[in-house]
Amino acid sequence: MGKKDAIVYQYFKRVFDDYQVLVSVNPIDFSGTELIIHPDGKIEKTEMQFDEDIFEDLEVDEFKESSPLEFQLYMKQDFFTREED
């Protein structure tokens, strides 16, 4: 098992009026992924590099801790619904 396999990511979520944002954060190197789920079901995925203040920033922006299962389900949905270029 590699070092990356042993990392326990932290997950956060915020629901806005017409979309929601889910974030995964690697607490060791502050890398992560942001998912924006639009009302039409479209999912935007962005790989992110956060700084050490990310947890305070998420709290100020009113993100709440969320389920890794929900995040992973949206990641799988994005994988299966991507269109070929």
Salt bridges, closest charged atoms under 4 A:
GLU44 OE2 - HIS38 NE2 2.49
GLU47 OE2 - LYS45 NZ 3.61
GLU62 OE1 - ARG14 NH2 3.79
GLU70 OE2 - LYS13 NZ 2.73
ASP78 OD2 - ARG82 NE 3.97
